[in-house]
């Protein structure tokens, strides 16, 4: 074996195709900011034109952002999709169990907020005012869970783990997931939500279980 292959005598053994953490965060942040800006700009233009175009603006904003993020993950993580989406009985059982746990936790969290006199925003009602029922179910109960799991429990977790270790990778990706929802009263619940989904990813090795649990939670939230 040559000395440079062993990663010694001043030559790094790091995979040259894997960017450092700083570079990854900078590139990822720039891409997400561009996707968000493009989505908001398009929705704003539609809103300004009025009529049916204005009515379509919320759907364009919601579907557009998740659609762009989903395309980004598929493009960058194509080789992992088969293992991520492997569906077997174990994944289904854990996914259903995880979804049931999330529903129970959400109920208890709502009771805790009520006992403290905290009145959180009714997110489901707000979304119903923005989208027709069929579009709302397609976005909140199908697209959003799939894309968010692909990004936070897929791309981010896999990128952070070799650089930061399992503990920090799971913590940072979970806190990022909670933060992007932007609802302070629900932040602790989203953190718990994220760690449950993280446990499902690590328990089953793929994303089928966390996606299923996420879908169950969102679907019942819309029906509630």
Buried (B, 14 or more C-beta within 10 A) or exposed (E): EEEEEEEEEEEEEEEEEEBEEEEBBEEBEEBBEEBBEEBBEBBEEBBEEEEEEBEBBBBBBBBBBBBBBBEBBBEEBEEBBEEBBBBEEBBBEBBBBBBBBBBEBBEEBBEEBEEEEEEBEEBBEEBBEBBEEEBBBBBBBBBBBBBBBBBBBBBBBBBBBEBBEEEEBBBBBBBBBBEEBEEEEBEEBBBBBBBBBBBBBBBBEBBBBBBBBBBBBBBBBBEE
